[in-house]
Every structure is written in structure tokens, then in C-alpha cells.
Amino acid sequence: MPAARKKNLPPVSEEALVLIASWFRTLAEPSRLKILRALEEGEKNITELVEATGLTQANVSRHVQSLVEAGMVGRRREGLTAICFIADPTITELCDNVCTNLLKRLSQQMKKLGGV
């Protein structure tokens, strides 16, 4: 039986749920997750993100724009170079929690199948 929620959260409007779903859709793209993971190591320019992710420059730029619009990544100019950084540190916590949970579930499934 799942644990009860500890916090008594207020109701969420239909409009807010649409915004929340849109925010999560931003994370549903593996290339964006690659970019976020690369930025966990520290600030990077677009060229460094291309090298870290193996994506093309056009793809990195497009996905960074989506992450900026969602408020997950920030961008500042240093001369002609755009420096990207994680703007919302809770995104790292969220990704870590999801990864930990999925690895735990995978491990449990493997045990049920007689694996590990």
C-alpha cells in the first residue's frame, strides 16, 4: 500500500494542470535530458554541449531553447558565446529521484525474473 502524502496541498486548477503537463513534456525528450545531465557538471556553451551530448549544433540550440522557455535552463551572453546553466536546481533533484526510482524498480523486476 502506498504511503500517504505528508503535505496537504491545495487543489490545482485545470489551467495549472495544463502548464504542469507541458513542463513534464519538455522532459520527455531524451536529447533534453542529455543536455540537462551535461549541465549538471557545470556551465557550458553550445559547442561544449554538442561535444558532451553527441547531438548536432542545431539540435542542441533547439533543445536548449525549449529548456530555457520551460525555465529549467538559463542562458547568458559572454561576447558572442551563449553560456548555458541549470536555472532551476530542483530539476536535478527531480531527475535524480526519477532515475533512482526506476533503477530500484528495474532491480526488483530482475529479482522477480530470477536475475541478479
C-alpha positions, 0 to 999 in steps of 0.5 A: 500500500502506498504511503500517504502524502505528508503535505496537504496541498491545495487543489490545482486548477485545470489551467495549472494542470495544463502548464504542469503537463507541458513542463513534464513534456519538455522532459520527455525528450531524451536529447533534453535530458542529455543536455540537462545531465551535461549541465549538471557538471557545470556551465557550458556553451553550445559547442561544449554541449554538442561535444558532451551530448553527441547531438548536432549544433542545431539540435542542441540550440533547439533543445536548449531553447525549449529548456530555457522557455520551460525555465529549467535552463538559463542562458547568458551572453559572454561576447558572442558565446551563449553560456548555458546553466541549470536555472532551476536546481530542483530539476536535478533533484527531480531527475535524480529521484526519477532515475533512482526510482526506476533503477530500484524498480528495474532491480526488483523486476530482475529479482522477480525474473530470477536475475541478479 
